[in-house]
Amino acid sequence: MTTTITPLSRALISTSDKTGLLPLCEALQKAKVEIISTGNTARYLKEHGISVVEVEAVTGFPEILDGRVKTLHPYIFAGILARRNVTSHIETLNVHEIDPIDLVIVNLYPFEQVIKAQGATQSDCIENIDIGGPSLIRAAAKNFDHVTVLSDPSQYDSFLAELSQNKGTTLDLRRGLAAQAYAKTADYDQLIARWFLKKDLRYGENPHQTASVVPLSRSAEIPLAGATALQGKELSFNNLLDGHGAILSLRWLMHGLAAEHAAVIIKHGNPCGAAIDADQLGALKKAFASDPLSAFGGIVALSAAVDEQVALELKSHFLEVIIAPCFTDEAKAVLAQKKDLRLLEIPSLLVAGFPKESMRTIFGGYLVQDLDTPESCKNTWQVVSTATPTPLQERDLRVANGLVVSCLSNAITLVKDGQLIGVGAGQTSRVDAVKFAIAKAKEHGHQTEGAVLASDAFFPFTDSLILAKEAGITCIIEPSGSKRDSEIVAKANDLGLAFVFNQERHFRH
């Protein structure tokens, strides 16, 4: 632990939330810390017997524009940002007669509470966008080597305990408070951006949940979040989630198969129908045949323009959303007869780059990771069995592997002749995923003999291979990495299966 102590002699305080502020300032006063403050905060502290120097006495410039400009002045920011261990910085402060500021206590205008308040006007919301506050917080956090920043009343107790013990603050505390400060201003800016950009949806995953969609960028490569349907009802929360899954599945399906056309049908985030074919109509018909029952009310993504023939096939099914690079005028006329059906035309569907990262929220924070995309996939395959996949099996393996990546784990996909015939997704055991995929294939009359199987992670036991062999499956691809890899390969050879290791695992939780 780093214990470098920085003493405190001067503090700047500007708060909208006065929780815990008086005991804090009383302790600072007792520690002989000079307090500079602004507007309402200064008045509040004076009314409660705290000695305060008003900001305008420091800057020599009054608050102006109804308080919009108070602290935005070199005498304030130089005092915060000056590095105490850099001679030229200290000399500059001395030349301009600027005293350093060691402690910044700022919390932000209550923008979130205001925008949620009944009857709040746009003017009310705008005036509660804090400008000086985030600037002060960020400046103090940047100079954490020398400056302590308190951006939330919940931090006061730990700060006071350290002040009492050390007569100052440690570098570890200052660095931790700086990280919290940047998280605070980042959340604040995102909240404001969402208010400007967000579009309210009818409801969330369920009718009792409110929801909205917030485009992160108006120039996104794949602008699903900001997409406007050519026709039909407004897009729902679930439509957008499944649309995301449809685009992801289509891109994975098409990876390495540029000469083919593809169609994907998504239901509850998983592909339930998918196929490749020499033409778009053929791929679509095969995709519907994968699982006609699950395709009802699904989201369809197509790799090529929707023409009149394809539109007539789409029109014969109940669907929620169709996503394609474009729709011909004839196709639009056909599909216009389905008034609730949404059409999303995304010209960049197959060629746009993906975002670099994906983000998911958890309680109290969020998780960030590199996005798992076809472009980042190494495709390092290794045939480890005695039997070798045929060219047709290899093509089907690419289809199966591309689709299993976009299924929820644990996941298994079965493919035959370029068509998805069975899916086991979101299962808590891998062998159950295999059982489910085989059962779904047989339920819809698909012959599993000669099919290939893809798994999104390794098989921990040989039971899944035995089930696959019993169903007539002839070729399997899975990521290696199990302690039993050699045992699994030996069993594959015993069963006469062609077996391929994919060096990359593709879990999707």
C-alpha positions in Angstrom: 0.0 0.0 0.0 1.2 3.5 -0.9 1.0 5.8 2.2 2.2 9.1 0.8 0.3 11.7 2.9 -0.8 15.0 1.3 -1.9 17.6 3.9 -4.9 19.8 3.2 -4.9 23.5 3.5 -7.6 24.7 1.0 -10.9 23.2 -0.2 -13.4 24.1 -2.9 -16.9 23.1 -2.1 -19.9 23.2 -4.4 -22.8 20.8 -3.8 -26.4 20.3 -4.7 -26.8 17.5 -2.2 -26.1 18.8 1.2 -26.2 15.4 2.9 -23.4 15.1 5.5 -22.0 18.4 4.4 -22.1 20.3 7.8 -20.2 17.6 9.8 -17.6 17.5 7.0 -17.1 21.2 6.9 -16.9 21.4 10.7 -14.1 18.9 10.6 -12.3 20.8 7.9 -12.7 24.0 9.8 -11.3 22.3 12.9 -8.3 21.1 10.8 -7.7 24.7 9.7 -8.6 24.0 6.1 -9.8 27.2 4.2 -13.1 26.7 2.5 -14.0 28.3 -0.8 -17.5 27.9 -2.0 -20.1 29.0 -4.5 -23.6 30.5 -4.6 -26.2 28.4 -2.7 -23.6 26.3 -1.0 -21.7 29.3 0.3 -25.0 30.7 1.7 -25.9 27.4 3.3 -22.6 27.1 5.0 -22.6 30.6 6.3 -26.1 30.2 7.7 -24.8 27.2 9.7 -21.7 29.1 11.1 -19.1 27.8 8.7 -16.5 30.4 7.6 -16.5 30.6 3.8 -14.5 32.5 1.1 -16.8 33.1 -1.9 -15.4 32.1 -5.3 -15.8 35.6 -6.7 -13.4 36.8 -4.0 -10.8 34.4 -5.4 -11.4 35.0 -9.1 -12.2 38.7 -8.9 -15.1 38.0 -11.2 -18.7 37.7 -10.2 -21.1 34.8 -11.0 -22.8 35.6 -14.2 -25.5 34.2 -16.6 -27.8 33.2 -13.8 -25.1 31.1 -12.2 -24.1 29.3 -15.3 -20.6 30.6 -14.9 -19.1 30.5 -11.4 -15.9 28.4 -11.1 -14.8 28.3 -14.8 -11.7 30.5 -14.2 -7.9 30.0 -14.3 -7.6 31.0 -10.6 -9.7 28.0 -9.7 -8.5 25.4 -12.3 -4.8 26.4 -12.0 -5.1 25.9 -8.3 -6.5 22.4 -8.8 -4.4 21.2 -11.7 -0.9 22.5 -10.7 1.5 19.7 -10.1 3.2 20.4 -6.8 6.3 18.5 -7.7 6.9 20.5 -11.0 8.9 23.7 -10.3 7.5 25.5 -13.4 3.9 24.9 -12.2 4.7 26.3 -8.8 6.5 29.3 -10.3 3.4 30.0 -12.5 1.1 29.9 -9.5 3.4 32.4 -7.7 3.7 34.8 -10.6 -0.1 35.0 -10.9 -0.7 34.9 -7.1 -2.8 31.7 -7.3 -3.0 29.5 -4.2 -3.2 25.7 -4.6 -6.5 23.9 -3.9 -5.9 20.5 -2.2 -9.5 19.3 -1.8 -12.5 19.5 -4.2 -15.9 18.5 -2.8 -18.5 18.6 -5.6 -21.6 16.8 -6.4 -23.6 17.4 -9.6 -26.9 19.0 -10.4 -29.7 16.5 -9.9 -30.3 16.0 -13.6 -31.7 12.4 -13.2 -34.2 13.5 -10.5 -35.3 16.4 -12.6 -35.9 14.5 -15.8 -38.0 11.9 -13.9 -40.1 14.6 -12.1 -43.6 14.9 -13.2 -44.2 18.1 -15.1 -40.5 18.9 -15.7 -40.1 21.1 -18.8 -37.2 20.9 -21.3 -35.9 24.1 -19.8 -35.9 22.6 -16.3 -33.9 19.6 -17.7 -31.4 21.7 -19.6 -30.7 24.0 -16.6 -29.9 20.9 -14.5 -27.1 19.9 -16.9 -24.0 20.6 -14.8 -21.0 22.1 -16.6 -18.6 23.5 -13.9 -19.2 20.5 -11.6 -17.9 17.8 -13.9 -15.0 20.0 -15.0 -14.0 20.5 -11.3 -14.3 16.8 -10.5 -12.3 15.7 -13.6 -9.6 18.3 -13.0 -9.2 17.2 -9.4 -9.2 13.5 -10.3 -6.6 14.1 -13.0 -4.3 15.6 -10.4 -4.9 12.9 -7.8 -1.2 12.8 -6.9 -1.8 16.0 -5.1 -5.6 16.7 -4.9 -8.4 14.8 -3.1 -11.8 14.7 -4.8 -15.1 13.9 -3.1 -17.8 13.4 -5.6 -20.5 11.8 -3.5 -21.6 12.1 0.2 -21.1 8.4 0.7 -17.3 9.1 0.6 -17.3 11.5 3.4 -17.0 9.1 6.3 -13.9 7.3 5.0 -12.3 10.6 4.1 -12.9 12.0 7.6 -11.5 8.8 9.2 -8.3 9.2 7.2 -8.1 12.9 7.8 -8.4 12.3 11.5 -5.8 9.6 11.5 -3.2 11.0 9.1 -3.9 14.8 9.0 -4.2 14.4 5.3 -4.9 11.8 2.6 -3.0 8.8 1.3 -2.2 8.3 -2.4 -4.2 5.1 -2.3 -7.3 6.9 -1.1 -6.9 9.8 -3.6 -6.4 7.4 -6.5 -9.5 5.4 -5.5 -11.6 8.5 -5.2 -10.3 9.7 -8.6 -11.5 6.5 -10.2 -14.9 6.9 -8.6 -15.0 10.5 -9.8 -14.4 9.6 -13.4 -17.1 6.8 -13.1 -19.5 9.4 -11.7 -18.9 11.9 -14.5 -19.1 9.2 -17.1 -22.4 8.0 -15.8 -23.6 11.6 -15.7 -22.6 12.3 -19.3 -24.2 9.0 -20.5 -27.4 9.9 -18.7 -27.5 13.3 -20.5 -26.7 11.7 -23.8 -29.5 9.1 -23.3 -31.9 11.9 -22.5 -31.0 13.7 -25.8 -30.9 10.6 -28.0 -33.2 8.0 -26.4 -36.3 6.8 -28.1 -39.0 5.4 -25.8 -40.2 1.9 -26.6 -43.7 0.6 -26.0 -42.3 -1.5 -23.2 -39.4 -3.7 -22.3 -39.0 -7.5 -22.3 -42.4 -7.6 -20.6 -45.4 -5.2 -20.6 -44.8 -4.0 -17.0 -41.2 -2.9 -17.8 -40.5 0.6 -19.3 -37.8 0.7 -21.9 -36.0 2.9 -24.4 -33.3 2.5 -27.1 -30.3 4.8 -27.1 -28.1 5.0 -30.3 -24.5 5.3 -29.2 -23.6 6.9 -32.5 -25.6 8.3 -35.3 -22.9 6.9 -37.7 -22.7 3.4 -36.4 -21.5 0.8 -38.9 -24.6 -1.3 -38.4 -27.2 1.2 -37.3 -29.7 -1.1 -35.7 -30.3 1.0 -32.6 -31.2 4.0 -34.8 -33.0 2.1 -37.5 -36.4 3.3 -38.8 -38.7 0.6 -40.2 -39.8 1.1 -43.8 -43.3 0.0 -42.7 -45.2 -1.6 -39.8 -45.5 -1.0 -36.1 -42.8 0.5 -34.0 -39.9 -1.8 -33.2 -40.1 -3.3 -29.7 -37.4 -4.0 -27.1 -37.5 -7.7 -28.0 -37.6 -7.0 -31.8 -34.3 -5.1 -31.4 -32.7 -7.8 -29.3 -33.6 -10.5 -31.8 -32.6 -8.2 -34.6 -29.2 -8.0 -33.1 -29.1 -11.8 -32.9 -30.3 -12.1 -36.5 -27.5 -9.8 -37.8 -24.9 -11.6 -35.7 -26.0 -15.0 -36.9 -26.2 -14.0 -40.5 -22.7 -12.5 -40.4 -21.3 -15.7 -38.8 -23.2 -17.9 -41.2 -21.8 -16.0 -44.2 -18.2 -16.0 -42.9 -16.1 -17.9 -45.4 -19.1 -18.6 -47.7 -19.2 -15.5 -49.8 -20.4 -17.3 -52.9 -23.6 -18.4 -51.1 -26.8 -16.7 -50.2 -28.1 -17.1 -46.6 -31.2 -16.8 -44.5 -31.5 -16.8 -40.7 -34.7 -16.9 -38.5 -34.3 -15.9 -34.9 -36.6 -16.6 -32.0 -35.8 -15.5 -28.4 -32.2 -14.7 -29.3 -31.4 -18.1 -30.9 -31.4 -19.2 -34.6 -34.3 -21.6 -35.1 -34.0 -21.7 -38.9 -31.0 -21.1 -41.1 -29.6 -22.2 -44.5 -27.3 -21.4 -47.3 -28.1 -21.9 -50.9 -27.1 -20.8 -54.4 -30.0 -18.3 -54.4 -31.8 -16.2 -51.8 -35.2 -17.9 -52.3 -33.8 -21.3 -51.9 -31.9 -20.4 -48.7 -35.1 -18.8 -47.3 -37.3 -21.9 -48.0 -34.7 -24.2 -46.4 -34.5 -21.9 -43.4 -38.3 -22.0 -42.8 -38.2 -25.8 -43.2 -35.6 -26.0 -40.4 -38.2 -25.6 -37.7 -41.5 -24.3 -39.1 -43.1 -24.2 -35.6 -40.5 -22.0 -34.0 -40.3 -19.7 -37.1 -43.8 -18.4 -36.3 -43.4 -14.8 -35.2 -39.7 -14.8 -35.8 -37.1 -12.3 -37.0 -35.6 -12.9 -40.5 -32.3 -11.7 -41.8 -31.3 -12.2 -45.4 -28.0 -11.8 -47.2 -29.3 -10.3 -50.4 -31.9 -8.0 -51.8 -35.5 -9.0 -51.3 -37.2 -9.2 -54.6 -40.8 -10.0 -55.5 -40.4 -13.8 -55.3 -38.7 -13.7 -51.9 -41.3 -11.3 -50.7 -44.1 -13.6 -51.7 -42.5 -16.4 -49.7 -42.0 -14.1 -46.7 -45.6 -12.9 -47.0 -46.9 -16.5 -46.5 -45.5 -16.6 -43.0 -46.3 -14.7 -39.8 -43.1 -12.7 -39.0 -42.3 -9.7 -36.8 -39.3 -8.2 -38.6 -37.4 -8.7 -41.9 -33.8 -7.4 -42.1 -32.1 -7.2 -45.5 -29.6 -5.0 -47.4 -32.4 -3.7 -49.6 -36.0 -4.3 -50.8 -37.1 -3.8 -54.4 -40.1 -1.7 -55.1 -42.0 -4.9 -56.1 -41.1 -6.5 -52.8 -42.2 -3.5 -50.8 -45.6 -3.6 -52.6 -46.1 -7.3 -51.7 -45.0 -6.9 -48.1 -47.1 -3.7 -47.6 -50.1 -6.0 -47.4 -48.8 -7.2 -44.0 -49.4 -3.8 -42.3 -47.8 -4.8 -38.9 -44.7 -6.3 -40.4 -41.5 -4.2 -40.0 -39.0 -4.0 -42.7 -35.4 -2.9 -41.9 -33.2 -1.9 -44.8 -29.6 -1.9 -43.8 -27.3 -1.5 -46.8 -24.2 -2.1 -44.7 -25.6 -5.4 -43.3 -22.9 -7.7 -44.6 -19.9 -5.3 -45.1 -19.9 -3.0 -42.1 -17.3 -3.4 -39.4 -18.3 -4.5 -35.9 -17.8 -2.5 -32.8 -14.6 -3.4 -31.0 -16.2 -4.1 -27.6 -19.4 -5.4 -26.1 -20.8 -4.2 -22.9 -23.3 -5.7 -20.4 -24.6 -4.3 -17.2 -24.5 -6.1 -13.9 -25.6 -5.0 -10.5 -23.4 -2.0 -9.5 -21.4 -1.9 -12.7 -20.8 -3.3 -16.1 -18.7 -5.8 -18.0 -16.7 -4.9 -21.1 -15.0 -7.4 -23.4 -13.8 -7.6 -27.0 -16.7 -8.5 -29.3 -16.5 -12.0 -30.6 -16.9 -11.5 -34.4 -16.2 -13.5 -37.5 -13.4 -11.1 -38.4 -11.6 -11.9 -35.1 -12.0 -15.6 -35.5 -8.8 -17.5 -36.3 -10.6 -20.5 -37.8 -7.7 -22.7 -36.7 -9.2 -26.1 -37.4 -7.5 -29.4 -36.9 -8.7 -32.8 -38.0 -7.8 -35.1 -35.1 -9.6 -38.3 -36.1 -8.7 -41.1 -38.5 -11.8 -40.2 -40.6 -11.5 -37.0 -42.6 -14.5 -34.7 -43.4 -15.5 -34.7 -47.0 -15.7 -31.3 -48.9 -19.5 -31.3 -48.4 -19.1 -32.1 -44.7 -16.5 -29.3 -44.4 -19.0 -26.8 -45.9 -21.7 -28.0 -43.4 -19.2 -27.7 -40.6 -18.6 -24.1 -41.4 -22.4 -23.5 -41.4 -22.9 -25.4 -38.1 -19.9 -23.7 -36.4 -21.0 -20.2 -37.6 -24.5 -20.8 -36.2 -23.5 -22.3 -32.9 -21.5 -19.2 -32.1 -24.7 -17.1 -32.1 -26.7 -19.5 -29.9 -26.9 -19.2 -26.1 -24.7 -21.6 -24.3 -24.6 -24.5 -23.8 -25.3 -24.9 -27.5 -25.3 -27.6 -30.2 -26.3 -27.2 -33.9 -27.0 -29.9 -36.5 -26.6 -29.1 -40.2 -27.2 -31.1 -43.3 -26.8 -30.0 -46.9 -26.3 -26.4 -45.8 -29.5 -26.3 -43.7 -29.8 -26.0 -40.0 -31.9 -29.0 -38.9 -31.6 -29.0 -35.1 -30.6 -26.6 -32.3 -30.1 -27.3 -28.6 -29.4 -23.9 -27.0 -29.4 -22.5 -23.5 -29.1 -25.9 -21.8 -27.4 -26.4 -18.5 -25.6 -29.5 -19.7 -24.0 -30.3 -23.0 -25.5 -33.8 -23.4 -28.9 -32.3 -22.9 -28.2 -29.8 -25.7 -27.3 -32.7 -27.9 -30.5 -34.6 -27.0 -32.6 -31.5 -27.6 -31.0 -30.8 -31.0 -31.5 -34.3 -32.2 -35.1 -34.3 -30.9 -35.9 -31.1 -32.7 -34.5 -32.4 -35.9 -36.6 -35.5 -35.8 -39.7 -33.6 -34.7 -39.7 -31.8 -38.0 -38.9 -34.8 -40.1 -35.3 -34.1 -40.8 -33.0 -37.1 -41.4 -30.0 -36.8 -39.1 -28.1 -39.5 -40.9 -25.1 -37.9 -42.5 -25.5 -34.6 -40.6 -22.7 -32.7 -38.9 -22.7 -31.4 -35.4 -21.1 -28.3 -33.9 -20.6 -27.6 -30.2 -19.8 -24.2 -28.7 -17.4 -25.7 -26.1 -15.6 -29.0 -25.6 -17.3 -32.3 -24.6 -16.4 -33.2 -21.1 -17.5 -36.8 -21.5 -18.1 -39.3 -24.4 -21.8 -39.6 -23.9 -22.6 -36.8 -26.4 -20.6 -38.6 -29.1 -22.5 -41.9 -28.5 -25.8 -40.0 -28.9 -24.5 -38.4 -32.1 -23.5 -41.7 -33.6 -26.8 -43.3 -32.7 -28.5 -40.5 -34.6 -26.4 -41.1 -37.7 -24.3 -38.0 -37.3 -21.0 -38.5 -39.1 -18.9 -35.4 -38.4 -18.3 -33.2 -35.3 -16.5 -29.9 -34.6 -15.8 -28.7 -31.1 -13.2 -26.5 -29.3 -10.4 -28.4 -27.7 -9.4 -27.8 -24.1 -10.8 -30.6 -22.1 -8.6 -32.8 -19.8 -10.3 -35.7 -21.6 -9.5 -34.5 -25.2 -7.5 -37.6 -25.9 -10.3 -39.8 -24.5 -12.9 -38.0 -26.6 -10.8 -38.3 -29.8 -10.2 -42.0 -29.1 -14.0 -42.5 -28.7 -14.6 -40.6 -32.0 -12.3 -43.0 -33.8 -14.0 -46.0 -32.2 -17.3 -44.7 -33.5 -15.9 -43.9 -36.9 -16.7 -40.2 -36.6 -14.8 -37.4 -38.4 -13.7 -35.2 -35.6 -12.4 -31.6 -35.8 -10.9 -29.4 -33.1 -11.6 -25.7 -33.4 -9.0 -23.9 -31.3 -11.4 -21.1 -30.2 -14.3 -21.5 -27.8 -17.4 -19.3 -28.5 -19.5 -19.2 -25.4 -22.4 -16.8 -25.5 -24.1 -16.4 -22.1 
